[in-house]
């Protein structure tokens, strides 16, 4: 029996993946090492320590995540400030229906928890969730199963009693590795 639904945030609830894509492309260009769209998409839901290895891999060791992150963050925040954050289609309707049915709802995101809560509050979604967990709250981010396992622990449910809703390969892999029934709704792929 399903007891909880665990949502990734970006690309499933809020339409921010397009801003992250532009941010990664812009950050690498600004750092003097332009990357392809496919390489930029590889960052979706990619957590520590994997993001460090990925930057090293795609730049042949010429850049590190510590070089890229501040540039990416600035570009992302500028885009959000300029364009706002839109909801994904039917996000509210789905959450309202699940809440009516008494489902336990949580967010398991690669975004830092405070930022995730701020974004969810700004678009009126925070009230639906029992918990908001970040991959930064666990030893390893996605595609490791840690954030989903921690969400299940905090909610008092077994992973096989949950459905995880994801939009990226790294996120879907994380949820599946945790033992959650996983639904992937492709966003930019």
Secondary structure as GFF3:
##gff-version 3
##sequence-region A 1 189
A	DSSP	beta_strand	4	7	.	.	.	ID=ss1
A	DSSP	alpha_helix	17	30	.	.	.	ID=ss2
A	DSSP	alpha_helix	37	41	.	.	.	ID=ss3
A	DSSP	alpha_helix	50	58	.	.	.	ID=ss4
A	DSSP	alpha_helix	65	83	.	.	.	ID=ss5
A	DSSP	alpha_helix	91	100	.	.	.	ID=ss6
A	DSSP	beta_strand	104	109	.	.	.	ID=ss7
A	DSSP	alpha_helix	113	122	.	.	.	ID=ss8
A	DSSP	three_ten_helix	126	128	.	.	.	ID=ss9
A	DSSP	beta_strand	131	134	.	.	.	ID=ss10
A	DSSP	three_ten_helix	135	137	.	.	.	ID=ss11
A	DSSP	alpha_helix	146	155	.	.	.	ID=ss12
A	DSSP	three_ten_helix	159	161	.	.	.	ID=ss13
A	DSSP	beta_strand	162	166	.	.	.	ID=ss14
A	DSSP	alpha_helix	169	178	.	.	.	ID=ss15
A	DSSP	beta_strand	181	184	.	.	.	ID=ss16
###
